[in-house]
Amino acid sequence: MGICGTAMGNVALMLRESGHRVSGSDTGIYPPMSDLLIDAGVEILDGWDAERLAELQPDRVVVGNAISRGNPEIEWLLTTRALPIVSLPALLSETLLSTRQPIVITGTHGKTTTSALTAYLLREHRADPGWLIGGVPRDLPTGAHVGAVGRPFVIEGDEYDSAFFDKRSKFIHYQPRILAVNNLEFDHGDIFRDLQDIQRSFSHVIRLVPQNGFILYNGDDENLAPLLPVNWCSCFSVGVGERCDLRIEGFTESPTGARFRLRWRGALWEEIAWPMHGLYNARNVAIALLAAGLAIKPEDPFCALSPGVLANYQGVKRRQENLCNETELVILEDFGHHPTAVAQVLESLRRRYPEHQLTACFEPRSNTGATNIFQDRFTDALALADAVYLGPVFRGERYAEDKRLNTSEMASRLNEKGICSAAFSDFDSLLAELLEATHSKTDKPRCVVFFSNGGFGGIQHTYAKSAKSNTSVT
């Protein structure tokens, strides 16, 4: 149920690859996932129909975490107990991860990027890995691959809950052999009360790492200090701090990429030059290198790796994806939906394009981002730009006015700081004003970044096409 979701769809493809007969129901069915499923022989059923489900009589019903009480198929399943139900994480644990060596990538930020990097490194070094990536990796043939029994399997360890009947974090099911904790901040205010509540959930997955396993963690993150290191397995810290086991030094970046050095317990290991940007991505790749190395040769992880394969690494779609790269105009799309991620990207863009006017467009869309929990922090993060365009709050009617993100108030505060800002009730108005500003004469080239964990109404692509041709949209 919910088969067209990114995770659910990719798992359906892996199950089909493993020889299972798979079908699924969903609403709002659209490409590319629908095409991938159909091409793989997976039947997609439109909408929810309890009678249809009763006739199908599947062996198991996998329930996605977007499915809730009131769904007619769920209500029939609970009333009749006719078919066994299971959450997606529990199914993965039972059918796949129990026969693999799971590398579980966790953290508030960077899970998709670090997972894609780790899988790519393992594949390039012929480790026959499997993987499940919550995005579209440019350097892997698919977002999901079964891999070989007994070999590494890279999976994003999401801290969000598993299903309406299983409120544990997904990563509790994933049996980590190697656990990476990129960072830890308060997020998902709809299911966690506070930072301590999230720390508690992370402490649970940390306890699941066996004695012969490894934990890699951000040594610069003070929120992880109460949790790591532990004494029952090997723990390695990664970061810029002097005490980090794997230390990042000499970080610099330009429009073409970044360079930095890695020291392993004081000894220079390698200088990395690659096309990705941001200090946060340097930490992501350092963790990925260490995770892949430990999976291949735990007694000497860096002997097993050739970092030269990173020279042409392309990353994951919608993570600073370049939509336009011209002399006078750079347009990027980013998945940023947390104030820390937004600030990190804008800081990186300032270093890369110091002569450009920096414009940030932000769609408040996540369950936390649409509320006013982070209103002050989002305002401070966006203040790193020269101009800010705030899109409508996604499904803002879900929230009481005193709980909803107030974009008009944010725009006012930003204008007081001297940052040209405006809040919009619809995407078309935002697009029209952004195009008008772009087509006006300016002494500076322009860099525009769109932040959203959703679609932003598709206007980023319309804007890129129109801005490049310098024509207005009708």
Salt bridges, closest charged atoms under 4 A:
GLU17 OE2 - HIS145 ND1 3.69
GLU73 OE2 - ARG52 NH2 3.43
GLU75 OE2 - ARG69 NE 2.74
GLU94 OE2 - ARG60 NH1 3.06
ASP158 OD2 - LYS170 NZ 3.20
GLU159 OE1 - LYS111 NZ 3.55
GLU159 OE2 - HIS188 NE2 3.36
ASP161 OD2 - LYS167 NZ 2.66
ASP166 OD1 - ARG168 NE 2.97
ASP166 OD2 - HIS173 NE2 2.84
GLU185 OE2 - HIS109 NE2 2.69
GLU185 OE1 - ARG377 NH2 3.05
ASP187 OD2 - HIS188 NE2 3.99
ASP197 OD1 - ARG193 NH2 3.52
ASP197 OD1 - ARG200 NH1 2.79
ASP220 OD2 - ARG283 NH2 2.58
ASP245 OD1 - ARG265 NE 3.21
GLU249 OE2 - ARG247 NH1 3.46
GLU249 OE1 - ARG261 NE 3.72
GLU249 OE1 - ARG263 NE 2.79
GLU253 OE2 - ARG351 NE 2.54
GLU271 OE2 - ARG259 NH2 2.91
GLU321 OE2 - ARG138 NH2 2.72
GLU321 OE2 - LYS317 NZ 2.94
GLU333 OE2 - ARG318 NE 2.99
GLU333 OE1 - HIS461 NE2 3.94
GLU363 OE2 - ARG365 NH1 3.23
ASP376 OD1 - ARG413 NH1 2.82
ASP380 OD1 - ARG413 NH2 3.85
ASP386 OD1 - ARG350 NH2 2.79
